[in-house]
Amino acid sequence: MGTYKNKACFVVNLLNRKNNEGFYKLQEVFNINEELFLIGGRGSQVRDWYKNHQYCGVCGEHNIIDEREMMLKCPNCGHLNYTRIAPAIIVAIKREDKVLMAYHSYYKTNDYSLIAGFVEAGETLEEAVRREVKEEVGLNIKNIKYFGSQSWPFPNSLMVGFTAEYESGEIKVDNFEILDAKWFSRDEIKRRSNISISSWLIDDFLNNKN
């Protein structure tokens, strides 16, 4: 899947493993070694891509690995499959000295987090930000600004972060993905692990009071 310290780096599947002794979950690796977390994340995504694209989606022939590029190709019809990522946006919406956070239906904890969602076909990133916010909490926003991005291998996302400002509307959750949403002041927010771009956006809000 590339090189690490000038040596070829590989990802492998271990089959029929009886227990997890000697292994770590990918999230746990972040707190051990961030560099290895990034490598493990790439390996996880490459593995899933290879596993899910063994056969050509056009003619059904068994794909083969290209010798020069990170690509699977069909020896029969020539259809090409490059590694897949799913771009998603995440946004910190500010209103005066508060930030909007929401309670998601699919979370296993009671934590509130920022608004996020996948980019749809034909959208720009900024259009996806506006749509997700409008669909999930019913608000209009303005001054959308790019913040940063992060590979998020759970399983294959590219998270693109933005900041924005409240423009108009009242909070109205969709009661599907979002069960509740409200404005949080700085003293109501606890700092979290810095593993994700969500925590980076929250830290940016906490540290910048202008």
C-alpha positions as CSV (number, residue, x, y, z in Angstrom):
1,M,0.0,0.0,0.0
2,G,3.1,2.3,-0.2
3,T,6.3,2.7,1.7
4,Y,7.1,3.5,5.3
5,K,10.7,4.6,6.2
6,N,11.8,3.5,2.7
7,K,10.4,0.0,3.1
8,A,7.5,-1.6,1.4
9,C,4.4,-1.5,3.5
10,F,1.6,-4.2,3.3
11,V,-1.8,-4.8,4.8
12,V,-3.0,-8.3,5.3
13,N,-6.2,-10.1,6.4
14,L,-6.0,-12.5,9.3
15,L,-8.6,-15.2,9.0
16,N,-10.1,-17.4,11.7
17,R,-8.6,-15.4,14.5
18,K,-10.1,-16.7,17.8
19,N,-9.5,-13.6,19.9
20,N,-8.0,-10.1,19.8
21,E,-5.0,-10.8,22.0
22,G,-2.1,-8.8,20.8
23,F,-4.2,-6.5,18.6
24,Y,-5.5,-3.0,19.0
25,K,-8.6,-1.3,17.6
26,L,-7.7,1.5,15.2
27,Q,-9.1,4.2,17.5
28,E,-6.8,2.9,20.3
29,V,-3.7,3.2,18.1
30,F,-4.1,7.0,17.9
31,N,-3.3,7.4,21.6
32,I,-0.2,5.1,21.2
33,N,1.3,6.5,18.0
34,E,-0.4,9.0,15.7
35,E,1.8,8.2,12.8
36,L,0.9,4.5,13.1
37,F,-2.7,5.5,13.3
38,L,-2.5,7.3,10.0
39,I,-0.8,4.2,8.4
40,G,-3.3,1.9,9.9
41,G,-6.1,4.1,8.6
42,R,-4.7,3.9,5.1
43,G,-4.3,0.1,5.4
44,S,-7.9,-0.3,6.6
45,Q,-9.3,1.6,3.7
46,V,-7.1,-0.2,1.1
47,R,-8.2,-3.5,2.6
48,D,-11.9,-2.7,2.4
49,W,-11.5,-1.3,-1.1
50,Y,-9.7,-4.5,-2.3
51,K,-12.2,-6.8,-0.5
52,N,-15.2,-5.0,-2.0
53,H,-14.0,-4.7,-5.6
54,Q,-12.6,-8.2,-6.3
55,Y,-15.0,-8.5,-9.3
56,C,-15.7,-6.2,-12.1
57,G,-19.0,-4.3,-11.6
58,V,-19.6,-4.2,-15.4
59,C,-18.9,-7.8,-16.6
60,G,-18.3,-9.8,-13.4
61,E,-14.7,-10.8,-14.3
62,H,-12.2,-11.2,-11.5
63,N,-10.2,-7.9,-11.2
64,I,-6.4,-7.8,-11.1
65,I,-4.1,-5.4,-9.4
66,D,-2.3,-2.9,-11.6
67,E,1.5,-3.0,-11.4
68,R,2.1,0.7,-11.3
69,E,-1.0,2.4,-9.7
70,M,-3.2,1.8,-6.7
71,M,-5.9,0.4,-9.0
72,L,-7.9,-2.7,-9.8
73,K,-8.6,-3.4,-13.5
74,C,-10.7,-5.9,-15.3
75,P,-8.7,-8.1,-17.7
76,N,-11.9,-8.7,-19.8
77,C,-13.6,-5.3,-20.4
78,G,-10.9,-2.9,-19.1
79,H,-13.1,-1.3,-16.4
80,L,-10.9,0.5,-13.8
81,N,-11.5,0.8,-10.0
82,Y,-9.5,3.3,-8.0
83,T,-9.5,3.4,-4.2
84,R,-12.9,4.7,-2.9
85,I,-13.5,7.5,-0.4
86,A,-16.8,9.0,0.7
87,P,-16.4,12.8,1.2
88,A,-18.3,14.3,4.1
89,I,-18.6,17.7,5.6
90,I,-18.6,18.8,9.2
91,V,-19.4,22.3,10.3
92,A,-19.1,24.5,13.5
93,I,-21.9,27.0,13.3
94,K,-21.4,30.1,15.5
95,R,-24.0,32.5,16.8
96,E,-22.5,35.3,18.9
97,D,-20.5,33.5,21.6
98,K,-22.2,30.0,21.2
99,V,-21.8,27.1,18.8
100,L,-24.5,24.7,17.6
101,M,-24.2,21.1,18.6
102,A,-26.7,18.2,18.1
103,Y,-27.6,14.9,19.5
104,H,-27.5,12.2,16.8
105,S,-29.8,9.2,16.8
106,Y,-27.0,6.8,15.9
107,Y,-24.7,7.7,18.8
108,K,-24.3,5.2,21.6
109,T,-23.6,8.0,24.1
110,N,-25.5,11.1,25.1
111,D,-22.8,13.4,23.8
112,Y,-23.7,16.3,21.5
113,S,-21.6,16.9,18.5
114,L,-21.3,19.1,15.4
115,I,-23.5,18.9,12.3
116,A,-22.0,16.5,9.6
117,G,-23.1,14.6,6.6
118,F,-22.1,13.1,3.3
119,V,-21.6,15.1,0.1
120,E,-24.1,14.1,-2.6
121,A,-23.5,13.8,-6.3
122,G,-23.4,17.1,-8.1
123,E,-22.8,19.2,-5.0
124,T,-20.0,21.5,-4.1
125,L,-18.7,21.1,-0.5
126,E,-20.3,24.4,0.4
127,E,-23.6,23.4,-1.0
128,A,-23.4,20.2,1.0
129,V,-22.8,22.2,4.2
130,R,-25.9,24.4,3.6
131,R,-28.1,21.4,2.7
132,E,-27.1,19.3,5.7
133,V,-27.7,22.2,8.1
134,K,-31.0,23.0,6.6
135,E,-32.2,19.4,6.5
136,E,-31.1,18.4,9.9
137,V,-31.8,21.5,12.0
138,G,-33.7,23.9,9.8
139,L,-31.3,26.8,9.9
140,N,-29.9,29.1,7.3
141,I,-26.2,29.9,7.6
142,K,-23.7,32.4,6.1
143,N,-19.9,33.0,5.8
144,I,-19.0,29.4,5.2
145,K,-15.2,29.1,5.5
146,Y,-12.9,26.1,4.9
147,F,-11.2,24.9,8.1
148,G,-9.3,21.7,7.2
149,S,-9.7,18.1,6.3
150,Q,-8.9,14.7,7.7
151,S,-8.9,11.1,6.4
152,W,-11.4,9.3,8.5
153,P,-11.1,5.5,8.0
154,F,-14.3,4.4,9.7
155,P,-14.7,3.0,7.1
156,N,-13.6,5.2,4.2
157,S,-14.5,8.9,4.6
158,L,-12.7,12.1,3.9
159,M,-13.9,14.7,6.4
160,V,-13.9,18.3,5.3
161,G,-14.3,20.8,8.1
162,F,-15.9,24.3,7.8
163,T,-16.9,27.1,10.1
164,A,-20.1,29.2,9.4
165,E,-22.3,31.8,11.1
166,Y,-26.0,31.6,11.9
167,E,-28.1,33.7,9.5
168,S,-31.8,33.0,10.2
169,G,-34.4,30.4,11.3
170,E,-35.3,28.5,14.4
171,I,-33.9,25.1,15.3
172,K,-36.2,22.3,14.0
173,V,-34.6,18.9,14.1
174,D,-35.4,16.2,11.6
175,N,-36.1,13.6,14.3
176,F,-34.4,11.0,12.2
177,E,-30.7,11.6,12.2
178,I,-30.9,14.5,14.7
179,L,-33.0,14.1,17.9
180,D,-32.1,17.4,19.5
181,A,-29.9,20.5,18.9
182,K,-29.0,23.6,20.9
183,W,-26.6,26.4,21.3
184,F,-23.7,25.8,23.6
185,S,-21.5,28.4,25.3
186,R,-17.8,27.8,25.9
187,D,-18.3,26.9,29.6
188,E,-20.8,24.2,28.7
189,I,-18.4,22.3,26.4
190,K,-15.8,19.8,27.6
191,R,-12.6,19.3,25.6
192,R,-12.3,15.9,24.0
193,S,-9.7,13.7,22.5
194,N,-8.0,15.4,19.5
195,I,-8.4,12.3,17.3
196,S,-10.9,13.9,15.0
197,I,-11.5,17.1,13.1
198,S,-14.7,17.5,15.1
199,S,-12.5,18.1,18.2
200,W,-10.2,20.4,16.3
201,L,-13.2,22.6,15.3
202,I,-14.5,22.6,18.9
203,D,-11.0,23.5,20.2
204,D,-10.9,26.3,17.6
205,F,-14.2,27.7,19.0
206,L,-13.0,27.4,22.6
207,N,-9.7,29.1,21.9
208,N,-10.9,32.0,19.7
209,K,-13.3,34.3,21.5
210,N,-13.3,37.0,18.9
